[in-house]
């Protein structure tokens, strides 16, 4: 067994396709299949359900896959630790972040990139629950999420502030008078909303219900990108966080603050307290502490 076999197994999980997994690993599909069968022979287990195409992992395969992720994370951590001993920060930082909050993750990644030019980033858009789970399973190095469900016994936390909200709209399709909007003015506006179950959506629904209002939801999506696409077409507007940079994506986008619109739970940057913790994660977390906890 070697590290490459574990990488092939994880690539197959990521792509759910033998050919795409092989391309991701820069090898041929027959080579990928052969190396995975060698791994199965060595473990004396069937890991992959095979037919005309990839059909998923067996129960044993799912359990081995979890160990493969842990071993690869430890391998990457070892490489990062060795680089750290040489005075370098080299490798990949796996960052999971909620899709909507009054914190633009680029405000963290850009300073890190400037200070550590050999550092690469894997950025995932996840719910708060998925961020916490990914950190706990060592699938993420750092996470940005809402803090109301975070147990600080298990995570170090840097608070990044409260999320305030405004109405994001395309000025080619919608025009509003004044510098702010009231909640009751949102009732008749066609809105695009994140899917139910996501923390941001739950807070938004609570804000509407507490005022006896029902949003005019014409579109729901788990993708903030798709909401932006819909806004650009004039299909809808959306209640989005202030100061997250969305209005900078187009010269036609504007965000108008909504009075008394904020999510009670603050957003924070999380680092798992328990080992293994990579040197990259610890170094980047320390840099974030300097960036966001000045004064």
Secondary structure as a PSIPRED ss2 file (coil, helix, strand):
# PSIPRED VFORMAT (PSIPRED V4.0)

   1 X C   1.000  0.000  0.000
   2 X C   1.000  0.000  0.000
   3 X H   0.000  1.000  0.000
   4 X H   0.000  1.000  0.000
   5 X H   0.000  1.000  0.000
   6 X H   0.000  1.000  0.000
   7 X H   0.000  1.000  0.000
   8 X H   0.000  1.000  0.000
   9 X H   0.000  1.000  0.000
  10 X H   0.000  1.000  0.000
  11 X H   0.000  1.000  0.000
  12 X H   0.000  1.000  0.000
  13 X H   0.000  1.000  0.000
  14 X H   0.000  1.000  0.000
  15 X H   0.000  1.000  0.000
  16 X C   1.000  0.000  0.000
  17 X C   1.000  0.000  0.000
  18 X H   0.000  1.000  0.000
  19 X H   0.000  1.000  0.000
  20 X H   0.000  1.000  0.000
  21 X H   0.000  1.000  0.000
  22 X H   0.000  1.000  0.000
  23 X H   0.000  1.000  0.000
  24 X H   0.000  1.000  0.000
  25 X C   1.000  0.000  0.000
  26 X C   1.000  0.000  0.000
  27 X C   1.000  0.000  0.000
  28 X C   1.000  0.000  0.000
  29 X H   0.000  1.000  0.000
  30 X H   0.000  1.000  0.000
  31 X H   0.000  1.000  0.000
  32 X H   0.000  1.000  0.000
  33 X H   0.000  1.000  0.000
  34 X H   0.000  1.000  0.000
  35 X H   0.000  1.000  0.000
  36 X H   0.000  1.000  0.000
  37 X H   0.000  1.000  0.000
  38 X H   0.000  1.000  0.000
  39 X H   0.000  1.000  0.000
  40 X H   0.000  1.000  0.000
  41 X H   0.000  1.000  0.000
  42 X H   0.000  1.000  0.000
  43 X H   0.000  1.000  0.000
  44 X C   1.000  0.000  0.000
  45 X C   1.000  0.000  0.000
  46 X C   1.000  0.000  0.000
  47 X C   1.000  0.000  0.000
  48 X E   0.000  0.000  1.000
  49 X E   0.000  0.000  1.000
  50 X E   0.000  0.000  1.000
  51 X C   1.000  0.000  0.000
  52 X C   1.000  0.000  0.000
  53 X C   1.000  0.000  0.000
  54 X E   0.000  0.000  1.000
  55 X E   0.000  0.000  1.000
  56 X E   0.000  0.000  1.000
  57 X E   0.000  0.000  1.000
  58 X C   1.000  0.000  0.000
  59 X H   0.000  1.000  0.000
  60 X H   0.000  1.000  0.000
  61 X H   0.000  1.000  0.000
  62 X H   0.000  1.000  0.000
  63 X H   0.000  1.000  0.000
  64 X H   0.000  1.000  0.000
  65 X H   0.000  1.000  0.000
  66 X H   0.000  1.000  0.000
  67 X H   0.000  1.000  0.000
  68 X H   0.000  1.000  0.000
  69 X H   0.000  1.000  0.000
  70 X H   0.000  1.000  0.000
  71 X H   0.000  1.000  0.000
  72 X H   0.000  1.000  0.000
  73 X H   0.000  1.000  0.000
  74 X H   0.000  1.000  0.000
  75 X H   0.000  1.000  0.000
  76 X H   0.000  1.000  0.000
  77 X H   0.000  1.000  0.000
  78 X H   0.000  1.000  0.000
  79 X H   0.000  1.000  0.000
  80 X H   0.000  1.000  0.000
  81 X H   0.000  1.000  0.000
  82 X H   0.000  1.000  0.000
  83 X H   0.000  1.000  0.000
  84 X H   0.000  1.000  0.000
  85 X H   0.000  1.000  0.000
  86 X C   1.000  0.000  0.000
  87 X C   1.000  0.000  0.000
  88 X C   1.000  0.000  0.000
  89 X C   1.000  0.000  0.000
  90 X C   1.000  0.000  0.000
  91 X E   0.000  0.000  1.000
  92 X E   0.000  0.000  1.000
  93 X E   0.000  0.000  1.000
  94 X E   0.000  0.000  1.000
  95 X E   0.000  0.000  1.000
  96 X E   0.000  0.000  1.000
  97 X E   0.000  0.000  1.000
  98 X C   1.000  0.000  0.000
  99 X C   1.000  0.000  0.000
 100 X C   1.000  0.000  0.000
 101 X C   1.000  0.000  0.000
 102 X C   1.000  0.000  0.000
 103 X C   1.000  0.000  0.000
 104 X C   1.000  0.000  0.000
 105 X C   1.000  0.000  0.000
 106 X H   0.000  1.000  0.000
 107 X H   0.000  1.000  0.000
 108 X H   0.000  1.000  0.000
 109 X H   0.000  1.000  0.000
 110 X H   0.000  1.000  0.000
 111 X H   0.000  1.000  0.000
 112 X H   0.000  1.000  0.000
 113 X H   0.000  1.000  0.000
 114 X H   0.000  1.000  0.000
 115 X H   0.000  1.000  0.000
 116 X C   1.000  0.000  0.000
 117 X C   1.000  0.000  0.000
 118 X C   1.000  0.000  0.000
 119 X E   0.000  0.000  1.000
 120 X E   0.000  0.000  1.000
 121 X E   0.000  0.000  1.000
 122 X E   0.000  0.000  1.000
 123 X E   0.000  0.000  1.000
 124 X E   0.000  0.000  1.000
 125 X E   0.000  0.000  1.000
 126 X C   1.000  0.000  0.000
 127 X C   1.000  0.000  0.000
 128 X H   0.000  1.000  0.000
 129 X H   0.000  1.000  0.000
 130 X H   0.000  1.000  0.000
 131 X H   0.000  1.000  0.000
 132 X H   0.000  1.000  0.000
 133 X H   0.000  1.000  0.000
 134 X H   0.000  1.000  0.000
 135 X H   0.000  1.000  0.000
 136 X H   0.000  1.000  0.000
 137 X C   1.000  0.000  0.000
 138 X C   1.000  0.000  0.000
 139 X C   1.000  0.000  0.000
 140 X C   1.000  0.000  0.000
 141 X C   1.000  0.000  0.000
 142 X E   0.000  0.000  1.000
 143 X E   0.000  0.000  1.000
 144 X E   0.000  0.000  1.000
 145 X E   0.000  0.000  1.000
 146 X E   0.000  0.000  1.000
 147 X C   1.000  0.000  0.000
 148 X C   1.000  0.000  0.000
 149 X C   1.000  0.000  0.000
 150 X C   1.000  0.000  0.000
 151 X C   1.000  0.000  0.000
 152 X C   1.000  0.000  0.000
 153 X C   1.000  0.000  0.000
 154 X C   1.000  0.000  0.000
 155 X E   0.000  0.000  1.000
 156 X E   0.000  0.000  1.000
 157 X E   0.000  0.000  1.000
 158 X E   0.000  0.000  1.000
 159 X E   0.000  0.000  1.000
 160 X E   0.000  0.000  1.000
 161 X E   0.000  0.000  1.000
 162 X E   0.000  0.000  1.000
 163 X E   0.000  0.000  1.000
 164 X E   0.000  0.000  1.000
 165 X E   0.000  0.000  1.000
 166 X E   0.000  0.000  1.000
 167 X E   0.000  0.000  1.000
 168 X E   0.000  0.000  1.000
 169 X E   0.000  0.000  1.000
 170 X E   0.000  0.000  1.000
 171 X C   1.000  0.000  0.000
 172 X C   1.000  0.000  0.000
 173 X C   1.000  0.000  0.000
 174 X C   1.000  0.000  0.000
 175 X C   1.000  0.000  0.000
 176 X C   1.000  0.000  0.000
 177 X C   1.000  0.000  0.000
 178 X C   1.000  0.000  0.000
 179 X C   1.000  0.000  0.000
 180 X E   0.000  0.000  1.000
 181 X E   0.000  0.000  1.000
 182 X C   1.000  0.000  0.000
 183 X H   0.000  1.000  0.000
 184 X H   0.000  1.000  0.000
 185 X H   0.000  1.000  0.000
 186 X H   0.000  1.000  0.000
 187 X C   1.000  0.000  0.000
 188 X C   1.000  0.000  0.000
 189 X C   1.000  0.000  0.000
 190 X E   0.000  0.000  1.000
 191 X E   0.000  0.000  1.000
 192 X E   0.000  0.000  1.000
 193 X E   0.000  0.000  1.000
 194 X E   0.000  0.000  1.000
 195 X C   1.000  0.000  0.000
 196 X C   1.000  0.000  0.000
 197 X C   1.000  0.000  0.000
 198 X C   1.000  0.000  0.000
 199 X H   0.000  1.000  0.000
 200 X H   0.000  1.000  0.000
 201 X H   0.000  1.000  0.000
 202 X H   0.000  1.000  0.000
 203 X H   0.000  1.000  0.000
 204 X H   0.000  1.000  0.000
 205 X H   0.000  1.000  0.000
 206 X H   0.000  1.000  0.000
 207 X H   0.000  1.000  0.000
 208 X H   0.000  1.000  0.000
 209 X H   0.000  1.000  0.000
 210 X C   1.000  0.000  0.000
 211 X C   1.000  0.000  0.000
 212 X C   1.000  0.000  0.000
 213 X C   1.000  0.000  0.000
 214 X C   1.000  0.000  0.000
 215 X C   1.000  0.000  0.000
 216 X E   0.000  0.000  1.000
 217 X E   0.000  0.000  1.000
 218 X E   0.000  0.000  1.000
 219 X E   0.000  0.000  1.000
 220 X E   0.000  0.000  1.000
 221 X E   0.000  0.000  1.000
 222 X C   1.000  0.000  0.000
 223 X C   1.000  0.000  0.000
 224 X H   0.000  1.000  0.000
 225 X H   0.000  1.000  0.000
 226 X H   0.000  1.000  0.000
 227 X H   0.000  1.000  0.000
 228 X H   0.000  1.000  0.000
 229 X H   0.000  1.000  0.000
 230 X H   0.000  1.000  0.000
 231 X H   0.000  1.000  0.000
 232 X H   0.000  1.000  0.000
 233 X H   0.000  1.000  0.000
 234 X C   1.000  0.000  0.000
 235 X C   1.000  0.000  0.000
 236 X C   1.000  0.000  0.000
 237 X E   0.000  0.000  1.000
 238 X E   0.000  0.000  1.000
 239 X E   0.000  0.000  1.000
 240 X E   0.000  0.000  1.000
 241 X E   0.000  0.000  1.000
 242 X C   1.000  0.000  0.000
 243 X C   1.000  0.000  0.000
 244 X C   1.000  0.000  0.000
 245 X C   1.000  0.000  0.000
 246 X H   0.000  1.000  0.000
 247 X H   0.000  1.000  0.000
 248 X H   0.000  1.000  0.000
 249 X H   0.000  1.000  0.000
 250 X C   1.000  0.000  0.000
 251 X C   1.000  0.000  0.000
 252 X C   1.000  0.000  0.000
 253 X E   0.000  0.000  1.000
 254 X E   0.000  0.000  1.000
 255 X E   0.000  0.000  1.000
 256 X E   0.000  0.000  1.000
 257 X E   0.000  0.000  1.000
 258 X E   0.000  0.000  1.000
 259 X E   0.000  0.000  1.000
 260 X E   0.000  0.000  1.000
 261 X E   0.000  0.000  1.000
 262 X E   0.000  0.000  1.000
 263 X E   0.000  0.000  1.000
 264 X E   0.000  0.000  1.000
 265 X E   0.000  0.000  1.000
 266 X E   0.000  0.000  1.000
 267 X E   0.000  0.000  1.000
 268 X E   0.000  0.000  1.000
 269 X E   0.000  0.000  1.000
 270 X E   0.000  0.000  1.000
 271 X E   0.000  0.000  1.000
 272 X E   0.000  0.000  1.000
 273 X C   1.000  0.000  0.000
 274 X C   1.000  0.000  0.000
 275 X C   1.000  0.000  0.000
 276 X C   1.000  0.000  0.000
 277 X C   1.000  0.000  0.000
 278 X C   1.000  0.000  0.000
 279 X H   0.000  1.000  0.000
 280 X H   0.000  1.000  0.000
 281 X H   0.000  1.000  0.000
 282 X H   0.000  1.000  0.000
 283 X H   0.000  1.000  0.000
 284 X H   0.000  1.000  0.000
 285 X H   0.000  1.000  0.000
 286 X H   0.000  1.000  0.000
 287 X H   0.000  1.000  0.000
 288 X H   0.000  1.000  0.000
 289 X H   0.000  1.000  0.000
 290 X H   0.000  1.000  0.000
 291 X H   0.000  1.000  0.000
 292 X H   0.000  1.000  0.000
 293 X C   1.000  0.000  0.000
 294 X C   1.000  0.000  0.000
 295 X C   1.000  0.000  0.000
